[in-house]
Each structure stands twice: as C-alpha cells, then as structure tokens.
Amino acid sequence: MIAIVDYNMGNLASVQNAFAKLGEKTIVESDPAKFKDYDKLILPGVGAFGDAMEHLRDRNMIESLKEYAKSGKYMLGICLGMQLLFESSEEFGFHEGLGLIKGSVTAFDTTKFSEPSTKEDKPLKVPHMGWNRMFTEEHPLFKNLDEEHYLYFVHTYHVNCANKDDIIGRTFYGYEFTSAVAHDNVMGIQPHPEKSHENGLHILENFIGL
C-alpha cells in the first residue's frame, strides 16, 4: 500500500487520482505514527519551503519521515516534496530541510538568458512553468521511457545536489539544473508526474513496481 503524506501543503487529490488511473489504491495519511505501516510513501508539495517544514514540524512528521527513509522502503518527493528532501533552502530566508539528500535549494539565476533567439536573448522568467524536457540517467524510475521526455514543471527554486551520483535527471531552463534525484531508496522529481499525462503516469507506474 502507498501512502500520500498529508501535511496541508499539496494537491493530494490530483496525485491520488493519478495513481487511481493506474489501478493503484493509495491512502492520504496525516498520522505520522502510521507511516511505517506503508510499503511506499509519496511526499507531495506546493508552496514555500519554510511553510512546508513548519507544517511538517507542527504535525510531528519530520522524525517519522527520517525513520521511514532509514527503513529502506521507497519514498518519492514530488516538486516541493523533492526539495524538502535536501539539507536546506534559501527561499525567503534560510530553512533547514529533512537532510535525506545532501545539497541545498536555491532560486533560479534570472541574470541568465533563455535559449537564444534569432532576434534577441530574453531574460529568464520565473517561475519556470510549463512543459520541458528531462534528460534522464538509467534508473528504475524511468524504465522504458525515452532518454529525454517532456514533463510539466511549476517552480521558482531548484536543487543543487552535492553528490553527482544522486542526480538521475537534468533539465535546461536558461542553464542546466537537477530535476530528478535518487539516493538509495529516497527519490525525488521536480516536475509534476500527475500533470504530465502519459510520461508522468509511466513514472508513477515504475514507482509502484519498485
């Protein structure tokens, strides 16, 4: 059974509906004491990093998530949920994260330019929103997907992964940034698979099969 962590910081219904399309029943779980009872865990998230960590702290979920990661069971962070897996974020000040993957979260460098145009270079706009390609490494999460495929993104901050071996997906927006990570049983993807049609459903299906 797969649980979707409910800490009041994500569109849980859309994630649950995506799994339902694959015939997989999920439970939206708000009791951290029950996390250990599930085979897999989804950590979704929409909003600001600091607010998300405060919600997790207020609900006594931080230690339960860390213990779950130590158990060896698979955990997948989605969008903000992926960023929370890291050690810290600079979004609206400094905030500590879960520290399950080494690295930090930083804002897009808007002094960079978007892909060159024949007319002029356009300054990078944030948030990074819409369809973009992800270039992936060989990993079970991306089994039977093309090496590059389009997924749906909505974010203003991105992760800086300290260990290159933890990077399994990269995307270009003004410059290359890390868009998917995996450290042992803990994984994260910056785009929203539940909004990414067939490619996104295929990633979730691969997660089910781990």
Secondary structure, 3 states (H helix, E strand, C coil): CEEEECCCCCCHHHHHHHHHHCCCCEEEECCHHHHHHCCEEEECCCCCHHHHHHHHHHCCCHHHHHHHHHCCCEEEEECHHHHHCEEEECCCCCEECCCCEEEEEEECCCCCECCCCCCCCCECCCCEEEEEEEEECCCHHHCCCCCEEEEEEEECEEEEECCHHHEEEEEECCCEEEEEEEECCEEEECCCHHHCHHHHHHHHHHHHCC
